[in-house]
Amino acid sequence: MLLTQAAVLFMSMTLTLESSSTANTIALPNELFTHLQAKSGDSIVVTCHDGQITIRSIQTALQHQMNAAQCIMQRYRHTLSELAK
């Protein structure tokens, strides 16, 4: 797979869950918003796997999907060219 970022930032922090009558919430620090290139009101992608939660900005998730599509198109360019005829 093709990686587009030269450096990966690792962030680890302890956050507190808060509870209301309809949901549980986690307050995310501004530093995390900046890293995600997100602002209040933006949508994010949250995935859970093997006891870990991953938070991505929509931009990051879309870029990941586009990179995967480009790798597939490059790998199967001849096949896709034949199918397009």
N, C-alpha and C positions, 0 to 999 in steps of 0.2 A: 504494500500500500504506500502511496505517495504522501509524505508529510510535508506540509507547507510552512509550518512554524519552526523556526530555528531553535527556540528555547521554550520549554514548558515550565510554567510557574506552578509550584506546589504550595498549596495553602491548607493549613489545618487550624481549626479553631473550635472551641467549645461554645455552643449556643444553648439557650434555655427555651424549652417549649412553654408556651402559654396557652391556656385553655379558655374557651368561651362556650356558650350554650350550643353553638352550631359547628365549631371547628377548633382545631389546634393550630397554633401559629408559631412561626420562628421568625424573630427579628433578625434580618441580615444587615451586617454593618456596611457602611458606604464603601469601604475598601473592596468588598465583594461585588457590589454593584458596578464599581469602576472596572474591575477585572472582567466582569461579564459584558461590559459595554451596554449595560441596561439602565433603565430609569424607572421610576415609579409608574405603574400602569402598564409596563411592557409584559408580554407573555414570555414564559420560560418553559423549558422542557425538563421534567424531573423523571429520572429512571431509577428503579430499585433493582438490584441484582446482588445475590449472595450477601445480604445484610449491609450493602453499601448503597447510599443515595448519591446520585450524580445530578448536579444542576447545570444546565447549559442555556445559554441565550439562544433564541430562535436563530439568530445569525450563525452561531457556531454549529448548530445542528444542521442547518441548511447547507453550510459550507462543507460539512462532513459528508452529507449525502451527495453533493456535487462532485467532491473529490472521488468518492466511490464510483459514481457514474462515469467520470472521465477515465478512471482506471479500466473499467469494464469496456468502454467504447474503444480504448486504445488496444486492449488485449484482443478483442473480437472485431477489429475494424474490417477485416476482409469478409467475415461472415455477415456483418451488418451491411456492408456494401452490396453483397450478393442479394440479401433479403430486400434491400431497397429498390432493386431493379424491377 
